[in-house]
Amino acid sequence: MKRLVAVLGLCVVLLFVVAALGLAEGQQERMEAGEKHFEGINIVFFPGGPEGGPFASIVYNGARAAEYDLGVNVEYVWSDWLPDRMIAQFRDAVARRPDGIAVMGHPGVAALGPLVDDARARGIIVTSQNTQLPEIEEKYKADGFGYVGQDLYASGRMLAEGAAQRAGVGSGDRAMVWGLLGQETRGLRTRGAIEALEDMGLTVDYIEISDAVNSDPAQGTPVVTSYIASNPDVKLIITDHGALTATVGTYLRAARRNPGDIYVGGFDLSAATVDAINSGFLGVVLDQQPWLQGYLPILQIALTAKYGFSGLHIDTGAALIDESNIDFVAPLAERGIR
């Protein structure tokens, strides 16, 4: 009897080995035939801003690379950074029944929560990038809801503290923060910047970025010129918006200020921000690596769809870029990668 059991056990092991070899050979055959690992998975992806915008374009480049590398099918939805538009587009995306949706979190938890509930009820995987949705992430983490982006509040503080130190400003000096406090979660980065400056004793003037400027940074020129004319003693400006940061040279020239007259800190690296740093109009940026915010959410959905992996939380906002290290990343910015 013991000999029979041993023989049967050996047969089971051999069957598993044969099955595993068969799967490996099948995978090898598919690779040799030119098939990619995640072919047949359909995804709707939100790059966030306007098509061709400096930040959204880098997010898009990352997503396109993932689409090519993984073999998934991706539909891109452009939102001009407008939360109400993102909500309407998310509803439309759910109606198309893709395998997954990668959404920017700008509308916030209250607005997106019921929509994500509906998507999950229909079997659609949802994940997020750029702006955190903590309660939704916690609820659906096991179903593949992850996050790729910066810790918003901490990033706001990090940039403001780094800019203030480089600018040499302190208690009693005037600073202006141009941000998005009006957006539930996205506004945490603005709040972090304001509170960091106030903790250092600066007088902080706040201006909300309007929808018009949010979509078209060129419309911000009169905002800046008017503010500087009324507050000629301002020593530091923080722009909590990648496209506005890329446009600071235009703003300051219009205000008849020379490079270095007012220290400016902002967010997001791009070819335009490289030029602004090299020209002296922009002092420092926090690089939240938007290319990764395109690539990794696509990978997240593919991994969840095929293997059931849970959501991954990845912080991409860690590096301050200024004139001391811009030369290293400038070539990558020119290629739309950094």
C-alpha positions as CSV (number, residue, x, y, z in Angstrom):
1,M,0.0,0.0,0.0
2,K,2.8,2.4,0.9
3,R,4.5,1.7,-2.4
4,L,1.2,2.4,-4.3
5,V,0.8,5.7,-2.5
6,A,4.3,6.7,-3.3
7,V,3.8,5.9,-7.0
8,L,0.5,7.9,-7.1
9,G,2.3,10.8,-5.5
10,L,5.0,10.7,-8.0
11,C,2.4,10.7,-10.8
12,V,0.7,13.8,-9.4
13,V,4.1,15.7,-9.3
14,L,4.9,14.6,-12.8
15,L,1.5,15.9,-14.0
16,F,2.1,19.3,-12.4
17,V,5.5,19.5,-14.0
18,V,4.1,18.6,-17.4
19,A,1.3,21.2,-17.0
20,A,3.8,23.9,-16.0
21,L,6.1,23.0,-19.0
22,G,3.1,23.2,-21.3
23,L,2.1,26.7,-20.0
24,A,5.7,27.9,-20.3
25,E,5.9,26.5,-23.9
26,G,2.6,28.1,-24.7
27,Q,3.8,31.5,-23.4
28,Q,7.0,31.1,-25.4
29,E,5.1,30.3,-28.5
30,R,2.9,33.4,-28.1
31,M,6.0,35.6,-27.6
32,E,7.7,34.1,-30.7
33,A,4.5,34.8,-32.6
34,G,4.7,38.5,-31.7
35,E,1.9,38.5,-29.2
36,K,2.2,40.7,-26.1
37,H,1.4,39.8,-22.6
38,F,-1.8,41.7,-22.0
39,E,-3.4,41.8,-25.4
40,G,-7.2,42.1,-25.5
41,I,-7.5,44.3,-22.4
42,N,-9.4,47.6,-23.0
43,I,-8.7,50.7,-21.0
44,V,-9.9,54.3,-20.8
45,F,-7.2,56.6,-19.6
46,F,-7.4,60.3,-18.4
47,P,-4.2,62.3,-19.1
48,G,-6.0,65.2,-17.3
49,G,-5.3,68.3,-19.2
50,P,-5.6,69.6,-22.7
51,E,-4.1,67.6,-25.6
52,G,-0.7,69.0,-26.2
53,G,-0.4,70.6,-22.7
54,P,3.1,70.4,-21.1
55,F,2.1,68.2,-18.2
56,A,-0.6,66.1,-19.8
57,S,1.6,65.4,-22.8
58,I,4.2,63.7,-20.5
59,V,1.5,61.7,-18.8
60,Y,0.2,60.7,-22.2
61,N,3.7,59.7,-23.4
62,G,4.0,57.3,-20.4
63,A,0.6,55.8,-21.1
64,R,1.4,55.4,-24.8
65,A,4.6,53.6,-23.9
66,A,2.7,51.2,-21.6
67,E,0.1,50.6,-24.3
68,Y,2.9,49.6,-26.8
69,D,4.9,47.6,-24.3
70,L,2.0,45.6,-22.8
71,G,-0.2,45.2,-25.9
72,V,-3.4,46.7,-24.3
73,N,-5.9,48.9,-26.1
74,V,-6.2,52.4,-24.7
75,E,-8.7,55.2,-25.4
76,Y,-7.5,58.6,-24.2
77,V,-9.9,61.2,-22.8
78,W,-8.8,64.9,-22.5
79,S,-10.4,67.0,-19.8
80,D,-8.7,70.5,-19.8
81,W,-8.1,69.9,-16.0
82,L,-11.8,70.6,-15.4
83,P,-13.3,68.4,-12.6
84,D,-16.9,68.7,-13.9
85,R,-15.8,67.5,-17.4
86,M,-13.9,64.6,-15.8
87,I,-17.1,63.5,-14.0
88,A,-19.1,63.6,-17.2
89,Q,-16.4,61.8,-19.1
90,F,-16.1,59.1,-16.4
91,R,-19.8,58.4,-16.7
92,D,-19.4,58.0,-20.5
93,A,-16.4,55.7,-20.0
94,V,-18.4,53.4,-17.7
95,A,-21.2,53.2,-20.3
96,R,-18.6,51.9,-22.8
97,R,-17.8,48.9,-20.5
98,P,-14.0,48.8,-20.8
99,D,-12.0,46.4,-18.7
100,G,-10.5,49.3,-16.7
101,I,-10.5,53.1,-16.3
102,A,-7.5,55.1,-15.0
103,V,-8.8,58.4,-13.8
104,M,-7.3,61.7,-12.5
105,G,-8.6,62.3,-9.0
106,H,-9.3,66.0,-9.3
107,P,-13.1,65.8,-8.8
108,G,-12.6,64.4,-5.3
109,V,-14.0,61.5,-3.3
110,A,-17.5,62.9,-2.9
111,A,-18.0,63.3,-6.6
112,L,-16.2,60.2,-7.9
113,G,-17.2,57.8,-5.1
114,P,-20.6,56.9,-6.4
115,L,-19.3,56.7,-10.0
116,V,-16.6,54.2,-9.0
117,D,-19.2,52.2,-7.1
118,D,-21.2,51.9,-10.3
119,A,-18.1,51.0,-12.3
120,R,-17.2,48.2,-9.9
121,A,-20.7,46.9,-9.9
122,R,-20.3,46.5,-13.7
123,G,-17.0,44.6,-13.2
124,I,-14.8,47.5,-14.4
125,I,-11.4,47.9,-12.7
126,V,-10.7,51.5,-11.6
127,T,-7.4,53.1,-10.5
128,S,-6.2,56.6,-10.1
129,Q,-3.3,58.9,-10.8
130,N,-2.0,62.4,-9.9
131,T,-4.6,63.3,-7.2
132,Q,-5.3,61.0,-4.3
133,L,-8.7,59.5,-3.5
134,P,-7.9,57.9,-0.1
135,E,-11.4,56.6,0.9
136,I,-12.0,55.1,-2.6
137,E,-8.6,53.5,-2.7
138,E,-9.1,51.9,0.7
139,K,-12.5,50.6,-0.3
140,Y,-11.4,49.0,-3.6
141,K,-7.7,48.3,-3.0
142,A,-8.2,44.6,-3.2
143,D,-10.0,45.1,-6.5
144,G,-7.0,46.9,-8.1
145,F,-7.6,50.5,-7.1
146,G,-4.2,52.0,-6.7
147,Y,-2.6,55.4,-6.9
148,V,0.4,56.7,-8.8
149,G,1.4,60.3,-7.9
150,Q,2.7,62.5,-5.2
151,D,1.6,62.9,-1.6
152,L,-0.2,66.2,-2.3
153,Y,0.1,68.0,1.1
154,A,3.7,66.9,1.7
155,S,4.7,67.9,-1.8
156,G,3.2,71.4,-1.3
157,R,5.2,71.9,1.9
158,M,8.4,70.4,0.3
159,L,8.3,72.8,-2.6
160,A,7.4,75.9,-0.5
161,E,10.2,75.2,2.0
162,G,12.7,74.5,-0.7
163,A,11.7,77.7,-2.7
164,A,11.8,79.9,0.4
165,Q,15.2,78.6,1.4
166,R,16.7,79.2,-2.1
167,A,15.0,82.6,-2.3
168,G,16.5,83.7,1.1
169,V,13.1,84.9,2.4
170,G,11.8,84.8,5.9
171,S,9.5,86.3,8.5
172,G,7.7,89.4,7.3
173,D,8.4,88.9,3.6
174,R,5.6,88.7,1.2
175,A,4.7,85.6,-0.9
176,M,1.9,84.8,-3.3
177,V,0.5,81.3,-3.8
178,W,-1.5,80.7,-7.0
179,G,-3.4,77.4,-6.5
180,L,-6.5,75.3,-6.3
181,L,-7.8,75.3,-2.8
182,G,-11.3,75.1,-4.2
183,Q,-10.8,71.5,-5.3
184,E,-11.5,69.0,-2.5
185,T,-8.4,66.8,-2.7
186,R,-6.3,68.5,-5.4
187,G,-6.2,71.6,-3.1
188,L,-4.2,69.8,-0.5
189,R,-1.0,70.6,-2.4
190,T,-1.9,74.3,-2.3
191,R,-2.7,74.1,1.4
192,G,0.6,72.5,2.1
193,A,2.5,75.3,0.4
194,I,0.5,78.0,2.1
195,E,0.9,76.5,5.6
196,A,4.6,75.9,5.1
197,L,5.2,79.6,4.2
198,E,3.0,80.8,7.0
199,D,4.8,78.6,9.5
200,M,8.0,80.4,8.4
201,G,6.4,83.8,9.2
202,L,5.8,85.0,5.6
203,T,2.8,87.1,4.7
204,V,0.9,84.9,2.1
205,D,-1.5,86.3,-0.5
206,Y,-3.6,83.6,-2.1
207,I,-5.1,83.6,-5.6
208,E,-7.4,80.8,-6.9
209,I,-6.7,79.5,-10.4
210,S,-9.8,80.1,-12.4
211,D,-11.3,77.5,-14.8
212,A,-10.3,79.8,-17.7
213,V,-6.6,79.9,-16.6
214,N,-6.7,76.2,-15.6
215,S,-7.5,75.4,-19.2
216,D,-5.4,78.1,-20.9
217,P,-2.4,79.4,-18.9
218,A,-2.0,82.3,-21.3
219,Q,-5.0,83.9,-19.7
220,G,-3.1,84.1,-16.5
221,T,-0.9,87.0,-17.7
222,P,-3.2,89.8,-16.5
223,V,-3.6,88.0,-13.1
224,V,0.1,88.1,-12.4
225,T,0.7,91.6,-13.8
226,S,-2.1,93.1,-11.8
227,Y,-1.0,91.3,-8.6
228,I,2.6,92.5,-8.9
229,A,1.5,96.1,-9.7
230,S,-0.5,96.1,-6.5
231,N,2.2,94.3,-4.4
232,P,5.6,95.4,-5.7
233,D,7.2,94.1,-2.5
234,V,6.4,90.4,-3.3
235,K,9.6,88.3,-3.1
236,L,8.3,84.8,-3.8
237,I,5.6,83.3,-6.0
238,I,4.5,79.6,-5.9
239,T,2.5,78.3,-8.8
240,D,0.6,75.2,-8.0
241,H,0.0,74.1,-11.6
242,G,2.4,72.6,-14.1
243,A,1.3,74.6,-17.1
244,L,1.3,77.9,-15.2
245,T,4.8,77.1,-13.9
246,A,6.0,76.6,-17.5
247,T,4.6,80.0,-18.4
248,V,6.2,82.1,-15.7
249,G,8.7,83.7,-18.1
250,T,5.8,85.2,-20.1
251,Y,4.1,86.4,-16.9
252,L,7.2,88.1,-15.5
253,R,8.2,89.7,-18.8
254,A,4.7,91.2,-19.1
255,A,5.1,92.5,-15.5
256,R,8.4,94.1,-16.6
257,R,10.4,92.0,-14.1
258,N,13.9,90.7,-14.8
259,P,15.1,87.2,-14.0
260,G,15.7,86.9,-10.3
261,D,13.7,90.0,-9.3
262,I,11.0,87.7,-7.9
263,Y,11.9,84.1,-7.0
264,V,9.4,81.6,-8.5
265,G,8.8,78.0,-7.4
266,G,6.4,75.6,-9.1
267,F,5.5,72.1,-10.1
268,D,6.4,69.7,-12.8
269,L,9.3,69.4,-15.2
270,S,8.9,69.8,-18.9
271,A,10.9,71.3,-21.8
272,A,9.3,74.7,-21.1
273,T,10.2,74.6,-17.4
274,V,13.8,73.7,-18.4
275,D,13.9,76.8,-20.5
276,A,12.4,78.9,-17.7
277,I,15.0,77.6,-15.2
278,N,17.9,78.3,-17.7
279,S,16.6,81.8,-18.4
280,G,16.5,82.6,-14.6
281,F,12.7,83.3,-14.4
282,L,12.0,80.0,-12.6
283,G,14.0,79.0,-9.5
284,V,12.9,75.5,-8.6
285,V,10.3,72.9,-9.5
286,L,9.1,69.7,-7.8
287,D,9.2,67.0,-10.4
288,Q,6.4,64.5,-9.7
289,Q,7.5,62.4,-12.7
290,P,4.3,62.5,-14.7
291,W,5.5,59.9,-17.2
292,L,5.2,57.3,-14.5
293,Q,1.6,58.6,-13.8
294,G,0.9,57.5,-17.4
295,Y,2.7,54.2,-17.5
296,L,2.0,52.6,-14.1
297,P,-1.8,53.0,-14.0
298,I,-2.0,51.1,-17.4
299,L,0.2,48.4,-15.9
300,Q,-1.9,48.3,-12.7
301,I,-5.1,47.6,-14.7
302,A,-3.4,45.0,-16.8
303,L,-2.0,43.2,-13.8
304,T,-5.4,43.3,-12.0
305,A,-7.4,42.2,-15.1
306,K,-5.1,39.2,-15.8
307,Y,-3.9,38.1,-12.4
308,G,-6.1,39.8,-9.8
309,F,-3.3,41.8,-8.2
310,S,-4.5,44.4,-5.7
311,G,-3.9,48.2,-6.0
312,L,-0.4,49.6,-5.7
313,H,0.3,52.9,-4.0
314,I,3.3,54.6,-5.6
315,D,4.6,58.1,-4.6
316,T,6.3,59.8,-7.6
317,G,6.9,63.2,-6.1
318,A,10.3,63.4,-4.4
319,A,12.8,65.5,-6.4
320,L,13.4,69.3,-6.4
321,I,15.0,70.5,-9.7
322,D,16.9,73.8,-9.9
323,E,19.9,75.2,-11.8
324,S,22.2,72.9,-9.9
325,N,20.8,69.7,-11.4
326,I,18.8,70.7,-14.4
327,D,21.4,69.7,-16.9
328,F,21.0,66.0,-16.0
329,V,17.3,65.8,-16.6
330,A,17.0,68.4,-19.4
331,P,17.6,65.9,-22.3
332,L,14.8,63.6,-20.9
333,A,12.5,66.6,-20.6
334,E,13.1,67.4,-24.2
335,R,12.0,63.9,-25.1
336,G,8.8,64.2,-23.0
337,I,9.9,61.6,-20.4
338,R,10.8,63.9,-17.4
